Amino acid sequence: MEQFEDIRRDHRDGMTIRALARKHRVHRRTVRYAIAQAEPPARKVTARESPVTGRWEPLVRSWLVADLDAPRKQRHTARRVWQRLLEEHDARVSESAVRLLVARLKREVGLSRVEAMVPQTHPPGAEAEVDFGEFYAVLAGEMTKLWMFVMRCSYSGKAVHFAYANQAQESFLDGHVRAFAALGGVPGLIRYDNLKPAVIRVLLGRERFEHPRFITMRSHYGYESFYCIPGKDGAHEKGGVEGEIGRFRRRHMVPVPHVGSMAALDAALSAADARDDQRYIDGRRNRIGQDFAVEAALLIPLPERPFRAVAELSCRVDAKARICVRQSYYSVPARFVGGRVRVELGARTVTALDGTTVIARHPRSLHKRSEDLVLDHYLEVLVRKPGALPGSTALATARANGTFTATHQRCWDAARSALGDAGGTRALIGALLLYRSMPAADVDAGIAAATRAGMFHPDVVTIEARAHATGTTAPTPVPIPQHATPAARATRALPDLTGYDHLLNGATP
């Protein structure tokens, strides 16, 4: 380009064609072309045959044409074409050359098509998109696979994220309830792919046979749903949430988060959502939080009560006082053994009920075949079978989660030493039963005081617990020596009852 400019400048100064050709060391035809027009001619590309892949082109083309009628996931890749050429035809050709050939032939035969897209504009509050995304977190020291429920508003780009142990319907519905509460309203339309919690069967076109629970939830909040084309062909129809899942995972989950519980993970995700409100989306002048402030005022108002995102089940109680829910076991009071109880299965909790009375509530397990047993549920059985307590799974669980403390262990050891294994264990169980009717702090203080006094009867623990609750001082119990003779027991001093005079205050003579 610069050379043509120099030739034209010298020609305007009066130089001849021969002089210009000599000065710029080009042919006179080039000088004449430069004088005629300022832009050089396009470089001619010589058509050459491919010496290596050319002979294989008809064969590869026939394979790709046959792929038009083959299942999508069983079509030739470039690597498979290269492998067949080596194995079946002993071809001496590199994989990179075959990749270039296959890419060109796929475009020619129609296997590789780029679909045209139409840009969309979303009014405020009109639309949102929902999907699940997979991620990993170190939960209580264990690498755990989890799922992230994401709802993204199409206008502002505001997104909320919640972690779940699965993609079950309980998690799907609970994610909606929490997302609507976090947004402060409901978008007019939500786009979905064909998630099983919402869609039982895909029909023709956009028609779907939907799950009744999903229909009830949608009716409760008063929004409309839109289903994308099944498979990858419909991924672009909710591209906002698809991209949001990847962005959030790269931005906030690298390195892998280490948390102690699901509640701590939820707090971390909520904090990340708050930080993202200050983010700019490419091509927009406002921050996400600024645009969402406009959108929030146009959302459908929330109903008076949130939707109850639980599944109703009926479970049989086995001989070990357990119910099996989604292949995990949870304990209930032993008096229900052999019967059936009603279960409300939520995304995070499992609640067992006898009629309308809650008899047990457990955090939902993250793993299949796990056991979540509560020691209190087995106390009535252990009174009759005290020898089963030391090796019981419920006791091991209580020790692991801190419910069975060092104070309980000291009381148990002292009681067994004084009363024998069976008697000491029954005395401990009697003290543990007090937790059902008294505050835990008072019972803890009562057990500690009774242990110091060497008196392990549950009535003593009750007296000490009530004294701790009222802030008074209970009379110090006087223990009877374990090996005292009957004469010594008969000559034992009478107990001092002055500490109980307060009970007579206000009494009617």
PEHURA-V542197 format. One record per backbone hydrogen bond with DSSP energy under -1.0 kcal/mol. NH is the residue of the N-H (numbers start at 0). CO is the residue of the C=O. Records with the same first field share a line. If there is no record, write none. Layout:
# PEHURA-V542197
NH = CO / CO
This chain:
# PEHURA-V542197
4 = 0
5 = 1
6 = 2
7 = 3
8 = 4
9 = 5
10 = 6
11 = 7
12 = 8
13 = 10
14 = 9
19 = 15
20 = 16
21 = 17
22 = 18
23 = 19
25 = 20
30 = 26
31 = 27
32 = 28
33 = 29
34 = 30
35 = 31
36 = 32
53 = 49
59 = 55
60 = 56
61 = 57
62 = 58
63 = 59
64 = 60
65 = 61
66 = 62
67 = 64
68 = 65
69 = 66
73 = 70
80 = 76
81 = 77
82 = 78
83 = 79
84 = 80
85 = 81
86 = 82
87 = 83
90 = 84
92 = 90
97 = 93
98 = 94
99 = 95
100 = 96
101 = 97
102 = 98
103 = 99
104 = 100
105 = 101
106 = 102
107 = 103
108 = 104
109 = 105
110 = 105
111 = 105
125 = 122
127 = 188
128 = 151
129 = 190
130 = 149
132 = 147
134 = 145
136 = 143
137 = 256
138 = 141
139 = 258
141 = 138
143 = 136
145 = 134
146 = 163
147 = 132
148 = 161
149 = 130
150 = 159
151 = 128
152 = 157
153 = 126
156 = 152
159 = 150
161 = 148
163 = 146
171 = 167
172 = 168
173 = 169
174 = 170
175 = 171
176 = 172
177 = 173
178 = 174
179 = 175
180 = 176
181 = 177
182 = 178
183 = 179
184 = 179
185 = 299
187 = 124
188 = 125
189 = 223
190 = 127
191 = 225
194 = 192
197 = 194
198 = 194
199 = 208
200 = 208
202 = 206
206 = 203
208 = 200
210 = 197
214 = 210
215 = 211
216 = 212
217 = 213
218 = 214
219 = 215
220 = 216
221 = 217
222 = 217
223 = 187
225 = 189
227 = 191
233 = 230
234 = 231
236 = 233
237 = 234
238 = 235
241 = 237
242 = 238
243 = 239
244 = 240
245 = 241
246 = 242
247 = 243
248 = 244
249 = 245
250 = 246
251 = 247
252 = 248
258 = 137
264 = 260
265 = 261
266 = 262
267 = 263
268 = 264
269 = 265
270 = 266
271 = 267
272 = 268
273 = 269
274 = 270
275 = 271
277 = 274
278 = 275
283 = 280
287 = 278
288 = 276
290 = 286
291 = 287
292 = 288
294 = 290
295 = 291
297 = 294
298 = 295
299 = 185
308 = 306
309 = 307
310 = 344
312 = 342
314 = 340
316 = 338
317 = 321
320 = 317
322 = 329
324 = 327
327 = 324
328 = 369
329 = 322
330 = 371
331 = 320
333 = 376
335 = 332
336 = 333
337 = 316
338 = 335
340 = 314
341 = 352
342 = 312
343 = 350
344 = 310
345 = 348
349 = 361
350 = 343
351 = 359
352 = 341
353 = 356
356 = 353
358 = 351
359 = 351
361 = 349
363 = 347
368 = 326
371 = 328
376 = 373
377 = 374
381 = 377
382 = 378
384 = 380
387 = 384
388 = 385
391 = 388
395 = 391
396 = 392
397 = 393
398 = 394
399 = 395
400 = 396
402 = 397
403 = 397
408 = 404
409 = 405
410 = 406
411 = 407
412 = 408
413 = 409
414 = 410
415 = 411
416 = 412
417 = 413
418 = 414
419 = 415
423 = 419
424 = 420
425 = 421
426 = 422
427 = 423
428 = 424
429 = 425
430 = 426
431 = 427
432 = 428
433 = 430
434 = 431
435 = 432
436 = 433
437 = 433
442 = 438
443 = 439
444 = 440
445 = 441
446 = 442
447 = 443
448 = 444
449 = 445
450 = 446
451 = 447
452 = 448
454 = 449
459 = 456
460 = 456
461 = 457
462 = 458
463 = 459
464 = 460
465 = 461
466 = 462
467 = 463
468 = 464
469 = 465
470 = 466
471 = 466
483 = 480
488 = 484
489 = 485
490 = 486
499 = 496
500 = 497
502 = 499
503 = 500
506 = 503
